[in-house]
């Protein structure tokens, strides 16, 4: 299979926070943000694999900054690494100051999607070739995250988690 670049899968979704999407503090509901991130990640996974994709896991979510009512929110998602049939999608969430237009990173997340056929069976996805320094960092870290997940799930022996062990040597 021909490798693809992370930029090939990039999905950028920009929207405004409306009153019905906020909590009693007038900030965007966390669940609303999760749904937006899931949609963006789904599009990125589909662009990369050109297959049906399903959310396999939400590996990490950091709600670092609240997103107030009326904010312009941009969700950027792209594939950071692929494995046999799974894809790690890294998501950055940005807010835009309504007056100055300055962007600030509000949140980030890492989702895993699996490409499947019409019967729901996993199918192989193209490899990814990172280009930028950030893409290379996220690509390398993805293997450690996958190994940690497999060790915690009891699907990999800690002894076999070579990338994780290398961190402590």
N, C-alpha and C positions, 0 to 999 in steps of 0.2 A: 504494500500500500504506500502511496505517495505521502510523505510528511506534509503537514500543514503548519501554518504559523498561528500563534495566539491571536494576532490581529485579524485573521480570517473569521474568527468566531465572535469578535467584539459586538456586544449589544449595548446600546446606550438608550435608556428610557428616562425621559424628563417629564415631570408632572408637578402639580401644585398640591399642597396639603389643604384639603377642604374641611369644613366644620364636622361633617359626618364621619371623618376619619381620625378624629382626635379624642383623647381621654379627658377627664375632668380638669387637667392642668393645661388644656389646649395644645398638647403636643401629639404628634402622630402616634397612633397605637403601634406597639411593637409588632403585633400580628399583621397589621396592614403593611408594615415595612417588610416583614418576612415574605408576604405574598408577592410584593413587588420584586423582591430579590429572586424568589423562586421563578417567576415569569421570565425575568431577564436571563437567569441561568439556563432555563429551559431553551430559550431562543439560541443562546451561545452554544449549548450542547448540540442542538439540532443543526446549526450552521456548520459545526465541526464535523459531525458524523453523517449528516444528511440521512438520518434515520429517525424513527420514533425514539424519544428519550423519556426516561422516567427518573424522578428524584429517588436516589438510593439513600442518601443521608444528608443531614445538615451537620457538618463537622465542627463548625465554629461560627459563632455570631458574637460580635462585640458591639453593644449599644453604647458607644462612647460619648455621644452628644445628643441631647434631645432635639427634635425637629419641630419647631413651632408652627402653629396654624398660619397658613398663607405662604409658607416657605416654598421655594422652588427646590425640588429634590431631583437629583440625577443619580440613577443607578447604572453603574458600568460593570458589565460581566464579560469575562472571557476565559477560555480554557487555559489552565495553567499547566496541566500534565494529563497524559492519557496512559491507561494501562491496557489490558486486553479488550475489555468491552466498557470499561468505566472511564469517566472523565472528571477530573477535579476542576471545578469552576471557582475562580476567585472573583469576589464581588467587592467593589468599592462604592460607597454611598457618599455623595457630596451635597452640601446645601449651598445655596447662593444667597448672599445678602441682597435684600430687595432694593436697597438704595445704592450701594456701591457696586454691586455685581461681583464682589469678591467671593470666590469659592473656598469652602473649608470642608475637610473630610470629617464626616459625622460618624460613619460606621463602616464595618467590613464584615464579610462572611466568606465561608468556604463551603460549597455544596459539592456533593458527588452525584453525578448522573450516570445512568447506564443506557446504552443504545440497545434497542430490542427490535426484533422482527414483528411481523403482523400477528404472530401468535404469542408474543411476550417473551420469547427466548432471547437471551443476550447474544449480540453479534459484535464482531470485531470492529474496532474504530481505528482510523488513521493515527499514526504517531504524530507528535507535535515537536516542532523545532523552535525553541525560544530565540528571540532576536535581541531584545533590549536587556540591559543589566537587571532590571526589576523582573522581567519575565524569566531570566536565567535563575535568579534567586528563588522565585516562587516555584519553578520547575524542580530545583534541587530539594527544596524543603518539602515538596509534595510526597516524595518517596519516604521521607522520615515520618510524615503524618500518616501515610498509608501503613507503614510498618507498625507504628504505635497503635493504630486502630486494630490491626490484625492481632497484635500481642494481647491487647486488652480484651478482645473478643475470644481469645483462646484458639485462634486459627493459625497462629505462628508462634513458634518457640522464641523466647527472648534471645536465646543463643543464636538464632538465625537472623535476627534483626540487625544486620551488619551496619546499616546506615545510622541506626540509633546508637549502637555500641560505639561507633566512631566518635560520637559527640563527647563521650566520657573517657576517652583514652588520651 
